[in-house]
Amino acid sequence: MKSFKSFLLPEIKRFFCKRNAIIVGLLFGLSLIFVQVGIFQHVKTLEQKKIFQDCEKQKVSQFVNHRQYGTYGYRTIFLPAPMAVFFIDSGIVPNMTSYVDAGERLKIYLPLIGKNIFDIKKTGFMDFSGVILFFGTLMALFYGFDTFFSKEYLKFLSSLANPRTVFLSLVLSRTLILAVVFLVLFTGVILLTVINGFPVPLDRYFSVFFFMVLLLSIFFFIMGTAASTSQSKILGIVIMIITWFILLFIVPPAVDKFIALKANNIIPLYRLEMDKLKIVMDFERRSIKEAGPLEQGEKITDADKKLALSYINNELNQIRLKEEKMKKQMRENISLIQGLSMVFPTTCYLSAVNEISSRGYENLLEYYGFALGQKQEFVTYIFEKVYFSNFSNVVPFADGDKNIFHAASRLPRVLWWGLLINLLYIAALSWWSYIRFKKALSKLPVEKEEETGESTEFETEIEAALQSGQGYFNVYHVDGDVYASLVYNIIREIITAMKIKIFQYICHFNHFPPDLKVVDFLSLVRGLGRQNREHKKETGAGVNVTIENILQKKLRKLTKPERGELILELLRMKQQRIYLVYDAAVKMPADFAVQLKDRMEELAAKGAVVLYLTTDDILSTKSHDKGKHIYKSPAWCSVVEDFREHGKSK
């Protein structure tokens, strides 16, 4: 917990750098714009609903009798829930109407019944949920990639704390920050709806929406952390972007296309209409045969009433059964697409937001059932008025909101499977990211066996120095980062075998996070490992007096002398048994090299084992060192002493 707290505050401050502020500002700005557009559209829909109802009432007033009313019928309208303001481009259901009459027809415009519903484009980015899907996942992806970007910095941290602690602290702190960003974003859009006098209910559906956003962002964040540990940064970025593109732009259309092909097993709409027409025409022929044609104004006979009752009890039920059969086939395909959508994080998110928006498959199917129910009731109503009420005055069937289908937020029936699969994905990616993180600390482009002789000699020297219990200081030349990593691994193996927990690795200043203030960076270091008691006693707060004037500066703004002071401060702060310093003096002022050498010798005098690694080839003058990749380099100390004596470096 202490290590996590040490990481959390610096990571929070790192997040609010100029680059991140621009990205988050863009995310917030687009989100608020699209929510405002969604509010305008929904208010317009409510206004159109009133106009629609007034027109339907006026239309009924034009009918002379119920036969005309039954022939022309009436319309119902699909009214989305207020939650739709967040999903104006994501739901599959547009503003639909259905036409209900007393005949065989049941027309749902476009018409969205049968296999047609599976041909609709379901992925939209021009709304709040789409902004999150595109920009939110992209932000999370690169935020994750930035987590483990500098391997040298990770080695520095992992020398002060257990690598697992470093991994968990970084990932959890950044995950928490990401969650807070989305929480603030959601709070902002809720306040916007309140300001507009259009509050959205904060029910379980809204909570599920927020949870789905968190799952999706965490998934891409963890994927970014795994990509950042790639040996080649360019390759890691390319693979990461390709995977993101496939999950957003290839997988959802592929799932939709597969389901559209499977939907061909649904009864064709025109075949259904023909079957229903045949039932009605058969009834008409039977009616004429049994009771003769019924002319306008003629008195209704008992035979006519008997035929009417027969139609309601038989033919109308046959029509309903055929509609129900199509509805059942639609349900089977909807269950299939929802099940397939749960397999991938992006399609799971899209499936959930479609249903939460009230414009998804579940509401479409309910609207179909609503229209079927209205059809059944309307036919019964018309037949009762025509055959049993002797042509009474036309009374509207759909009074009030009876012809309005109030859609409500729904959830995919198998969403819990999707949540479980997403959590498994996140757990698997986290494990893979941790494995790659550990390998990134020790992975070498060359096999260790190639350096058996040199590494064994070096390892023997260091083990002897540690076992002696006395101080030790030496400078080694290494052939680049590859062999510096080899030395790092050897040190790790030695301290693990000897059960030494105190170790500090100092990399070059350029590998430290540039957007951190010095005070926050030192606070992070101070929270990891054991602080030097003498240093704390001398300075009270644990900060060297000479560095107090740069505490509020960001690392990227430090001058080279100030950078040198920070490196020296790191060597004062911790009381370690072994120190490994890698090229800290490269491209730094020569007087810093003098101070650094003095500090390392001082640490050795106090019983520490101090190793300085350099990659400067000009310091190797001995012929027997040629061809080696790890060897002692006393020339480095000679150059530093020359500068001390003559005031210049050679």
C-alpha positions as CSV (number, residue, x, y, z in Angstrom):
1,M,0.0,0.0,0.0
2,K,2.9,2.4,0.8
3,S,4.5,1.8,-2.6
4,F,1.1,2.3,-4.3
5,K,0.7,5.7,-2.5
6,S,4.2,6.6,-3.5
7,F,3.4,6.0,-7.2
8,L,-0.1,7.5,-7.2
9,L,0.6,11.2,-6.6
10,P,3.4,11.4,-9.1
11,E,1.3,9.6,-11.7
12,I,-1.6,12.0,-11.1
13,K,0.7,14.9,-11.6
14,R,2.3,13.3,-14.7
15,F,-1.2,12.8,-16.2
16,F,-1.9,16.6,-16.2
17,C,0.9,17.4,-18.6
18,K,0.1,19.6,-21.6
19,R,-0.2,16.7,-24.0
20,N,-2.7,14.8,-21.9
21,A,-4.6,18.0,-21.2
22,I,-5.2,18.5,-24.9
23,I,-6.3,14.9,-25.4
24,V,-8.7,14.9,-22.4
25,G,-10.0,18.4,-23.4
26,L,-10.8,17.1,-26.9
27,L,-12.5,14.0,-25.4
28,F,-14.6,16.2,-23.0
29,G,-15.4,18.8,-25.7
30,L,-16.6,16.3,-28.3
31,S,-18.6,14.4,-25.6
32,L,-20.4,17.5,-24.5
33,I,-21.2,18.6,-28.0
34,F,-22.6,15.2,-29.0
35,V,-24.7,15.0,-25.8
36,Q,-26.1,18.4,-26.5
37,V,-27.0,17.4,-30.1
38,G,-28.6,14.3,-28.6
39,I,-30.7,16.4,-26.3
40,F,-31.8,18.6,-29.1
41,Q,-32.8,15.6,-31.2
42,H,-34.7,14.0,-28.4
43,V,-36.6,17.2,-27.6
44,K,-37.5,17.4,-31.3
45,T,-38.7,13.8,-31.2
46,L,-41.0,14.6,-28.3
47,E,-42.4,17.6,-30.3
48,Q,-43.0,15.4,-33.3
49,K,-44.8,12.9,-31.1
50,K,-47.4,15.6,-30.2
51,I,-47.8,16.6,-33.8
52,F,-48.2,12.9,-34.7
53,Q,-50.9,12.3,-32.2
54,D,-52.8,15.5,-33.3
55,C,-52.6,14.3,-36.9
56,E,-53.9,10.8,-36.0
57,K,-56.9,12.4,-34.1
58,Q,-57.7,14.6,-37.1
59,K,-57.5,11.7,-39.5
60,V,-60.0,9.7,-37.4
61,S,-62.5,12.6,-37.4
62,Q,-62.6,12.4,-41.2
63,F,-63.9,8.9,-41.3
64,V,-67.6,8.4,-41.9
65,N,-67.9,4.9,-40.4
66,H,-65.8,2.2,-38.9
67,R,-65.4,0.3,-42.2
68,Q,-63.4,3.3,-43.5
69,Y,-61.5,3.4,-40.2
70,G,-60.7,-0.3,-40.5
71,T,-59.6,0.0,-44.1
72,Y,-57.3,3.0,-43.6
73,G,-56.2,2.0,-40.0
74,Y,-53.9,4.1,-37.8
75,R,-50.2,4.4,-37.0
76,T,-48.2,3.7,-34.0
77,I,-44.8,5.4,-33.2
78,F,-41.6,4.2,-31.6
79,L,-40.5,6.7,-28.9
80,P,-36.9,6.1,-27.6
81,A,-36.1,6.5,-23.9
82,P,-34.3,9.6,-22.6
83,M,-31.1,7.5,-22.4
84,A,-31.0,7.7,-26.2
85,V,-29.4,11.2,-26.0
86,F,-26.1,9.4,-25.4
87,F,-26.5,7.1,-28.4
88,I,-28.0,9.1,-31.3
89,D,-25.8,7.4,-33.8
90,S,-25.3,4.0,-32.2
91,G,-28.7,2.4,-31.8
92,I,-30.0,0.2,-34.7
93,V,-33.6,1.4,-34.5
94,P,-34.5,4.8,-36.1
95,N,-37.7,6.7,-35.3
96,M,-40.1,4.0,-36.6
97,T,-43.8,4.0,-37.2
98,S,-46.1,1.0,-37.9
99,Y,-49.3,0.9,-39.9
100,V,-52.2,-1.1,-38.4
101,D,-55.4,-1.8,-40.2
102,A,-58.2,-4.4,-40.1
103,G,-56.8,-6.3,-43.0
104,E,-53.9,-8.7,-43.3
105,R,-51.2,-6.1,-43.4
106,L,-48.9,-5.1,-40.5
107,K,-46.4,-2.7,-42.0
108,I,-43.5,-1.5,-39.9
109,Y,-41.5,1.1,-41.7
110,L,-38.6,0.7,-43.1
111,P,-39.9,-2.2,-42.8
112,L,-37.7,-3.3,-39.8
113,I,-39.0,-6.8,-39.5
114,G,-37.6,-10.2,-40.6
115,K,-34.1,-10.4,-41.9
116,N,-34.0,-6.7,-42.8
117,I,-33.1,-5.7,-39.2
118,F,-29.8,-7.6,-39.5
119,D,-28.7,-5.5,-42.5
120,I,-28.6,-2.3,-40.5
121,K,-25.3,-0.5,-39.8
122,K,-24.8,-0.7,-36.0
123,T,-21.4,1.1,-35.5
124,G,-21.7,4.8,-35.1
125,F,-19.1,7.3,-33.8
126,M,-21.1,10.5,-34.0
127,D,-22.5,10.4,-30.5
128,F,-21.3,10.2,-26.9
129,S,-20.8,6.5,-26.8
130,G,-19.0,6.6,-30.2
131,V,-16.6,9.3,-29.0
132,I,-15.7,7.0,-26.1
133,L,-15.3,4.0,-28.4
134,F,-13.0,5.9,-30.7
135,F,-11.1,8.6,-28.8
136,G,-11.5,7.0,-25.3
137,T,-10.0,3.7,-26.3
138,L,-7.3,5.4,-28.3
139,M,-6.4,7.6,-25.3
140,A,-6.4,4.5,-23.0
141,L,-4.3,2.6,-25.5
142,F,-1.5,5.2,-25.6
143,Y,-1.7,5.9,-21.9
144,G,-1.0,2.2,-21.4
145,F,1.8,2.3,-23.9
146,D,3.4,5.2,-22.1
147,T,3.4,3.3,-18.8
148,F,6.4,1.2,-19.5
149,F,8.0,3.2,-22.3
150,S,11.4,3.7,-20.7
151,K,13.1,0.4,-19.8
152,E,16.0,2.2,-18.0
153,Y,13.5,4.0,-15.7
154,L,11.8,0.8,-15.0
155,K,15.1,-0.8,-14.0
156,F,15.7,2.2,-11.7
157,L,12.4,1.7,-10.0
158,S,12.6,-2.1,-9.9
159,S,16.0,-1.8,-8.1
160,L,14.3,0.1,-5.3
161,A,11.2,-2.1,-5.0
162,N,10.1,-5.5,-6.0
163,P,9.4,-5.6,-9.8
164,R,6.0,-7.0,-9.1
165,T,5.3,-4.0,-6.8
166,V,6.5,-1.6,-9.4
167,F,4.3,-3.2,-12.1
168,L,1.1,-3.3,-9.9
169,S,1.6,0.2,-8.5
170,L,2.1,1.7,-12.0
171,V,-0.8,-0.2,-13.6
172,L,-3.2,0.3,-10.7
173,S,-2.5,3.9,-10.2
174,R,-3.0,4.6,-13.9
175,T,-6.1,2.5,-14.0
176,L,-7.5,4.5,-11.1
177,I,-6.6,7.8,-12.9
178,L,-8.3,6.5,-16.0
179,A,-11.4,5.6,-14.1
180,V,-11.6,9.0,-12.4
181,V,-11.3,10.7,-15.8
182,F,-14.3,8.8,-17.1
183,L,-16.2,9.4,-13.9
184,V,-15.6,13.2,-14.3
185,L,-16.6,12.9,-17.9
186,F,-19.9,11.2,-17.0
187,T,-20.5,13.7,-14.3
188,G,-20.1,16.5,-16.8
189,V,-22.5,15.0,-19.3
190,I,-25.1,14.4,-16.5
191,L,-24.8,18.0,-15.4
192,L,-25.3,19.1,-19.0
193,T,-28.6,17.2,-19.2
194,V,-29.7,18.8,-15.9
195,I,-28.8,22.2,-17.2
196,N,-31.0,21.5,-20.3
197,G,-33.9,20.5,-18.0
198,F,-33.6,17.0,-19.3
199,P,-32.2,14.8,-16.5
200,V,-31.4,11.2,-17.4
201,P,-32.3,8.6,-14.8
202,L,-29.3,7.4,-13.0
203,D,-30.6,3.8,-12.9
204,R,-28.9,0.4,-13.2
205,Y,-28.7,0.8,-17.0
206,F,-26.7,4.0,-16.7
207,S,-24.4,2.2,-14.2
208,V,-23.9,-0.7,-16.6
209,F,-23.1,1.8,-19.3
210,F,-20.4,3.4,-17.1
211,F,-19.1,-0.1,-16.1
212,M,-18.8,-1.1,-19.8
213,V,-16.9,2.1,-20.6
214,L,-14.5,1.2,-17.7
215,L,-14.0,-2.4,-18.9
216,L,-13.4,-1.3,-22.5
217,S,-10.9,1.4,-21.5
218,I,-9.1,-0.9,-19.1
219,F,-8.8,-3.6,-21.7
220,F,-7.2,-1.2,-24.2
221,F,-5.0,0.3,-21.4
222,I,-3.6,-3.1,-20.5
223,M,-3.2,-3.9,-24.2
224,G,-1.1,-0.7,-24.4
225,T,1.1,-1.7,-21.5
226,A,1.8,-5.1,-23.1
227,A,2.7,-3.4,-26.4
228,S,5.1,-1.0,-24.7
229,T,7.3,-3.8,-23.5
230,S,8.1,-4.8,-27.0
231,Q,11.8,-4.8,-27.9
232,S,11.1,-2.6,-30.9
233,K,9.0,0.4,-30.0
234,I,8.0,1.0,-33.6
235,L,6.9,-2.6,-34.0
236,G,5.0,-2.4,-30.7
237,I,3.1,0.7,-31.9
238,V,2.3,-0.8,-35.2
239,I,0.9,-4.1,-33.7
240,M,-1.0,-2.1,-31.1
241,I,-2.7,0.2,-33.7
242,I,-3.5,-2.7,-36.1
243,T,-5.1,-4.6,-33.2
244,W,-7.1,-1.6,-32.2
245,F,-8.2,-1.0,-35.8
246,I,-9.3,-4.6,-36.2
247,L,-11.3,-4.6,-33.0
248,L,-13.0,-1.4,-33.9
249,F,-13.5,-1.5,-37.6
250,I,-13.2,-5.1,-38.8
251,V,-14.7,-7.3,-36.1
252,P,-18.1,-5.6,-35.6
253,P,-18.9,-5.5,-39.3
254,A,-17.7,-9.1,-39.7
255,V,-20.1,-10.2,-36.9
256,D,-22.9,-8.2,-38.5
257,K,-22.2,-9.7,-41.9
258,F,-22.2,-13.2,-40.6
259,I,-25.6,-12.7,-38.8
260,A,-27.0,-11.1,-41.9
261,L,-26.2,-14.2,-43.9
262,K,-27.6,-16.4,-41.1
263,A,-30.8,-14.3,-41.2
264,N,-31.7,-15.7,-44.7
265,N,-33.3,-18.6,-42.9
266,I,-36.1,-16.2,-41.7
267,I,-39.3,-16.3,-43.7
268,P,-39.1,-13.7,-46.5
269,L,-41.3,-10.7,-45.8
270,Y,-43.1,-10.8,-49.1
271,R,-43.8,-14.5,-48.6
272,L,-45.3,-13.7,-45.2
273,E,-47.5,-11.0,-46.7
274,M,-48.7,-13.4,-49.5
275,D,-49.5,-16.1,-46.9
276,K,-51.5,-13.6,-44.9
277,L,-53.3,-12.3,-48.0
278,K,-54.3,-15.9,-49.0
279,I,-55.8,-16.4,-45.5
280,V,-57.9,-13.2,-45.9
281,M,-58.9,-14.0,-49.5
282,D,-60.0,-17.5,-48.6
283,F,-62.2,-16.1,-45.8
284,E,-63.7,-13.5,-48.3
285,R,-64.5,-16.3,-50.7
286,R,-66.1,-18.4,-48.0
287,S,-68.1,-15.4,-46.7
288,I,-69.5,-14.7,-50.1
289,K,-70.4,-18.3,-50.6
290,E,-72.1,-18.6,-47.3
291,A,-73.8,-15.2,-46.8
292,G,-73.3,-13.4,-50.1
293,P,-71.6,-10.0,-50.5
294,L,-72.2,-7.4,-47.8
295,E,-73.1,-4.0,-49.4
296,Q,-72.8,-0.6,-47.7
297,G,-75.9,0.2,-45.7
298,E,-77.3,-3.3,-45.7
299,K,-78.5,-4.7,-42.4
300,I,-76.1,-7.0,-40.6
301,T,-77.5,-10.5,-40.5
302,D,-76.8,-13.3,-38.0
303,A,-74.8,-15.1,-40.7
304,D,-72.6,-12.0,-41.1
305,K,-72.0,-11.9,-37.3
306,K,-71.2,-15.6,-37.3
307,L,-68.7,-15.1,-40.0
308,A,-67.1,-12.1,-38.2
309,L,-66.7,-14.2,-35.1
310,S,-65.2,-17.0,-37.1
311,Y,-62.7,-14.6,-38.6
312,I,-61.6,-13.3,-35.2
313,N,-61.3,-16.8,-33.7
314,N,-59.7,-18.5,-36.7
315,E,-58.2,-16.5,-39.6
316,L,-57.0,-13.7,-37.4
317,N,-55.3,-16.2,-35.1
318,Q,-53.7,-17.9,-38.1
319,I,-52.3,-14.5,-39.2
320,R,-51.1,-13.8,-35.7
321,L,-49.3,-17.3,-35.5
322,K,-47.5,-16.5,-38.8
323,E,-46.3,-13.2,-37.4
324,E,-45.3,-14.9,-34.1
325,K,-43.3,-17.5,-36.1
326,M,-41.3,-14.7,-37.7
327,K,-40.9,-13.0,-34.4
328,K,-39.5,-16.3,-33.0
329,Q,-37.0,-16.6,-35.9
330,M,-36.0,-13.0,-35.3
331,R,-35.4,-13.8,-31.6
332,E,-33.2,-16.8,-32.5
333,N,-31.0,-14.6,-34.7
334,I,-30.9,-11.8,-32.1
335,S,-29.8,-14.3,-29.5
336,L,-27.1,-15.5,-31.9
337,I,-25.7,-12.0,-32.6
338,Q,-25.8,-11.1,-28.9
339,G,-24.0,-14.3,-28.1
340,L,-21.3,-13.7,-30.8
341,S,-21.0,-10.1,-29.7
342,M,-20.0,-11.1,-26.2
343,V,-16.8,-12.7,-27.5
344,F,-15.0,-9.5,-28.4
345,P,-14.6,-6.4,-26.1
346,T,-15.7,-3.9,-28.8
347,T,-18.8,-5.9,-30.0
348,C,-19.7,-6.6,-26.4
349,Y,-19.7,-2.8,-25.7
350,L,-21.6,-2.1,-28.9
351,S,-24.2,-4.7,-28.1
352,A,-24.7,-3.3,-24.6
353,V,-25.0,0.3,-25.6
354,N,-27.4,-0.6,-28.4
355,E,-29.8,-2.1,-25.9
356,I,-29.2,0.5,-23.2
357,S,-30.0,3.2,-25.7
358,S,-33.5,1.7,-26.0
359,R,-32.9,1.5,-29.8
360,G,-31.6,-2.1,-29.7
361,Y,-32.8,-5.5,-30.8
362,E,-34.7,-6.1,-27.6
363,N,-36.9,-3.0,-28.0
364,L,-37.3,-3.7,-31.7
365,L,-38.7,-7.1,-30.9
366,E,-40.9,-5.7,-28.2
367,Y,-42.2,-3.0,-30.7
368,Y,-43.0,-5.8,-33.1
369,G,-44.9,-7.6,-30.4
370,F,-46.6,-4.3,-29.5
371,A,-47.7,-3.8,-33.1
372,L,-49.0,-7.4,-33.2
373,G,-51.0,-6.8,-30.1
374,Q,-52.4,-3.6,-31.4
375,K,-53.4,-5.4,-34.6
376,Q,-55.3,-8.1,-32.7
377,E,-57.1,-5.5,-30.6
378,F,-57.9,-3.2,-33.5
379,V,-59.4,-5.9,-35.7
380,T,-61.5,-7.1,-32.8
381,Y,-62.6,-3.5,-32.2
382,I,-63.5,-2.8,-35.8
383,F,-65.4,-6.0,-36.2
384,E,-67.3,-5.3,-32.9
385,K,-68.3,-1.8,-34.2
386,V,-69.2,-2.9,-37.7
387,Y,-71.0,-6.2,-36.9
388,F,-72.3,-5.7,-33.4
389,S,-72.8,-2.0,-32.9
390,N,-74.8,-1.3,-36.1
391,F,-72.4,1.4,-37.6
392,S,-72.2,3.6,-34.5
393,N,-70.3,6.9,-34.7
394,V,-66.5,6.6,-35.3
395,V,-64.7,6.5,-32.0
396,P,-60.8,6.6,-32.0
397,F,-59.3,3.3,-31.0
398,A,-55.9,4.6,-30.1
399,D,-56.8,7.4,-27.6
400,G,-54.2,9.0,-25.4
401,D,-50.8,7.3,-25.7
402,K,-52.2,4.0,-26.8
403,N,-50.5,4.2,-30.2
404,I,-47.1,5.3,-28.6
405,F,-44.5,2.6,-27.8
406,H,-42.4,4.0,-25.0
407,A,-39.1,2.2,-25.4
408,A,-37.0,1.6,-22.3
409,S,-33.4,0.7,-21.7
410,R,-32.7,-3.0,-21.9
411,L,-29.6,-5.3,-21.6
412,P,-28.5,-8.1,-23.8
413,R,-29.8,-11.4,-22.3
414,V,-26.2,-12.8,-22.2
415,L,-24.4,-9.7,-21.1
416,W,-23.1,-11.4,-17.9
417,W,-21.2,-13.8,-20.2
418,G,-19.7,-10.8,-22.0
419,L,-18.7,-9.2,-18.7
420,L,-17.1,-12.4,-17.6
421,I,-15.2,-12.8,-20.9
422,N,-14.0,-9.2,-20.7
423,L,-12.7,-9.7,-17.2
424,L,-10.9,-12.8,-18.3
425,Y,-9.4,-10.9,-21.2
426,I,-8.2,-8.2,-18.9
427,A,-6.8,-10.8,-16.4
428,A,-5.0,-12.6,-19.3
429,L,-3.6,-9.4,-20.8
430,S,-2.5,-8.2,-17.3
431,W,-0.6,-11.5,-16.8
432,W,0.9,-11.3,-20.2
433,S,1.9,-7.7,-19.7
434,Y,3.5,-8.6,-16.4
435,I,5.5,-11.4,-18.0
436,R,6.7,-9.1,-20.7
437,F,7.4,-6.4,-18.2
438,K,9.8,-8.8,-16.3
439,K,11.4,-9.9,-19.5
440,A,11.8,-6.3,-20.6
441,L,13.9,-5.7,-17.5
442,S,16.3,-8.6,-18.3
443,K,15.7,-9.5,-22.0
444,L,18.9,-9.4,-24.1
445,P,19.3,-9.2,-27.9
446,V,22.1,-11.7,-27.5
447,E,22.3,-15.0,-25.6
448,K,24.1,-14.9,-22.3
449,E,26.0,-18.0,-23.3
450,E,27.9,-15.9,-25.8
451,E,29.6,-14.0,-23.0
452,T,30.2,-17.0,-20.7
453,G,33.9,-16.2,-20.0
454,E,33.5,-12.5,-19.4
455,S,30.3,-12.7,-17.5
456,T,31.6,-15.5,-15.3
457,E,34.7,-13.5,-14.5
458,F,32.7,-10.4,-13.7
459,E,30.2,-12.4,-11.6
460,T,33.1,-13.9,-9.6
461,E,34.6,-10.5,-8.8
462,I,31.3,-9.1,-7.6
463,E,30.4,-12.1,-5.5
464,A,33.8,-11.9,-3.8
465,A,33.4,-8.2,-3.1
466,L,30.0,-8.8,-1.5
467,Q,31.2,-11.7,0.5
468,S,34.1,-9.8,1.9
469,G,31.8,-7.3,3.5
470,Q,34.2,-4.5,2.6
471,G,33.6,-1.6,0.2
472,Y,34.4,-2.0,-3.5
473,F,34.4,0.6,-6.3
474,N,35.3,-0.1,-9.9
475,V,34.5,1.1,-13.4
476,Y,33.7,-1.3,-16.2
477,H,33.4,-0.7,-19.9
478,V,30.4,-2.3,-21.6
479,D,29.6,-2.6,-25.3
480,G,26.3,-0.7,-25.3
481,D,22.9,-1.3,-23.7
482,V,23.0,-5.0,-24.5
483,Y,25.9,-5.7,-22.2
484,A,24.8,-3.2,-19.6
485,S,21.6,-5.2,-19.4
486,L,23.7,-8.3,-19.1
487,V,25.5,-6.8,-16.1
488,Y,22.2,-5.7,-14.6
489,N,20.9,-9.3,-14.9
490,I,24.1,-10.7,-13.3
491,I,23.7,-8.3,-10.3
492,R,20.1,-9.3,-10.0
493,E,21.0,-13.0,-9.9
494,I,23.8,-12.4,-7.4
495,I,21.6,-10.5,-4.9
496,T,18.8,-13.0,-5.3
497,A,21.1,-15.9,-4.6
498,M,22.8,-14.1,-1.6
499,K,19.4,-12.9,-0.4
500,I,20.5,-9.2,-0.6
501,K,17.4,-6.9,-0.8
502,I,19.3,-3.6,-0.8
503,F,20.2,-2.5,-4.4
504,Q,20.1,0.6,-6.4
505,Y,20.4,1.1,-10.2
506,I,21.0,4.6,-11.4
507,C,20.4,5.3,-15.1
508,H,21.1,8.4,-17.2
509,F,19.0,11.5,-16.3
510,N,17.4,11.4,-19.8
511,H,15.4,8.3,-18.9
512,F,13.6,9.9,-16.0
513,P,10.0,11.2,-16.6
514,P,10.5,14.8,-17.9
515,D,7.0,16.0,-16.9
516,L,7.5,15.3,-13.1
517,K,8.6,18.0,-10.7
518,V,11.8,17.3,-8.8
519,V,10.0,17.3,-5.4
520,D,7.5,14.7,-6.7
521,F,10.2,12.6,-8.2
522,L,12.2,12.6,-5.0
523,S,9.0,11.8,-3.0
524,L,8.5,8.7,-5.2
525,V,12.1,7.6,-4.7
526,R,11.8,8.3,-0.9
527,G,8.7,6.1,-0.7
528,L,10.6,3.1,-2.2
529,G,13.2,1.2,-0.2
530,R,15.1,2.4,2.9
531,Q,16.3,6.0,3.2
532,N,19.8,6.9,4.3
533,R,19.5,7.8,8.0
534,E,22.5,10.2,7.9
535,H,21.1,12.0,4.9
536,K,17.7,12.4,6.6
537,K,19.3,13.5,9.9
538,E,21.4,16.2,8.1
539,T,18.5,17.7,6.1
540,G,15.5,17.0,8.3
541,A,13.0,16.4,5.5
542,G,15.3,14.1,3.7
543,V,16.3,16.6,0.9
544,N,19.8,18.0,0.4
545,V,20.0,21.7,1.1
546,T,21.7,22.4,-2.2
547,I,18.8,21.0,-4.2
548,E,16.0,22.9,-2.4
549,N,16.0,25.7,-5.0
550,I,15.0,23.3,-7.8
551,L,12.3,21.3,-6.1
552,Q,9.5,23.0,-7.9
553,K,11.1,22.7,-11.3
554,K,10.0,20.0,-13.8
555,L,12.8,17.6,-14.8
556,R,12.8,18.6,-18.4
557,K,13.6,22.2,-17.4
558,L,16.6,21.4,-15.3
559,T,20.0,22.6,-16.5
560,K,22.9,20.1,-16.8
561,P,24.4,21.1,-13.5
562,E,21.0,20.8,-11.8
563,R,20.6,17.4,-13.4
564,G,23.9,16.4,-11.9
565,E,22.7,17.6,-8.5
566,L,19.7,15.4,-8.8
567,I,21.8,12.3,-9.6
568,L,24.0,13.0,-6.6
569,E,20.9,13.4,-4.5
570,L,19.7,10.0,-5.5
571,L,23.0,8.5,-4.4
572,R,22.7,10.3,-1.0
573,M,19.1,9.4,-0.3
574,K,19.4,5.6,-0.2
575,Q,21.5,3.4,2.1
576,Q,22.2,0.4,-0.2
577,R,24.6,-2.6,-0.1
578,I,25.2,-2.4,-3.9
579,Y,25.0,0.4,-6.4
580,L,25.0,0.1,-10.2
581,V,25.4,3.4,-12.1
582,Y,25.1,3.3,-15.9
583,D,26.6,6.2,-18.0
584,A,25.3,8.8,-15.7
585,A,28.1,11.2,-16.6
586,V,27.6,11.0,-20.4
587,K,27.1,14.4,-22.0
588,M,27.2,16.0,-18.5
589,P,29.7,18.7,-17.3
590,A,33.1,17.4,-16.4
591,D,32.9,18.7,-12.8
592,F,29.8,16.5,-12.3
593,A,31.9,13.5,-13.2
594,V,34.4,14.6,-10.5
595,Q,31.6,14.9,-7.9
596,L,30.1,11.6,-9.1
597,K,33.4,9.8,-8.7
598,D,33.9,11.3,-5.2
599,R,30.4,10.2,-4.2
600,M,30.9,6.6,-5.4
601,E,34.2,6.4,-3.6
602,E,32.6,7.7,-0.5
603,L,29.9,5.0,-0.7
604,A,32.6,2.3,-1.2
605,A,34.4,3.7,1.9
606,K,31.3,3.1,3.9
607,G,31.2,-0.6,2.8
608,A,29.0,-0.5,-0.3
609,V,29.8,-2.2,-3.6
610,V,29.7,0.5,-6.3
611,L,30.0,-0.3,-10.0
612,Y,30.1,2.3,-12.7
613,L,29.4,1.2,-16.3
614,T,30.6,3.3,-19.2
615,T,30.2,2.9,-23.0
616,D,32.9,5.4,-23.9
617,D,35.2,3.6,-26.3
618,I,38.1,6.1,-26.2
619,L,38.7,5.1,-22.6
620,S,39.9,1.7,-23.6
621,T,43.7,1.8,-24.2
622,K,44.8,-1.7,-23.4
623,S,45.3,-4.1,-26.3
624,H,44.1,-7.2,-24.3
625,D,40.7,-5.5,-23.8
626,K,40.1,-5.4,-27.6
627,G,37.3,-7.8,-28.6
628,K,35.9,-7.9,-25.1
629,H,32.4,-6.6,-24.2
630,I,32.8,-6.3,-20.4
631,Y,36.0,-5.3,-18.9
632,K,37.5,-3.0,-16.2
633,S,38.2,0.6,-17.4
634,P,40.5,2.4,-15.0
635,A,41.0,5.0,-17.7
636,W,37.7,6.6,-16.8
637,C,39.0,7.5,-13.3
638,S,42.2,8.8,-14.8
639,V,40.4,11.2,-17.1
640,V,38.2,12.4,-14.2
641,E,41.3,12.9,-12.0
642,D,43.1,14.8,-14.9
643,F,40.2,17.2,-15.0
644,R,40.3,17.6,-11.2
645,E,44.0,18.5,-11.5
646,H,44.1,20.5,-14.6
647,G,40.6,21.8,-14.8
648,K,39.8,20.2,-18.1
649,S,38.9,16.7,-19.5
650,K,41.0,14.9,-22.1
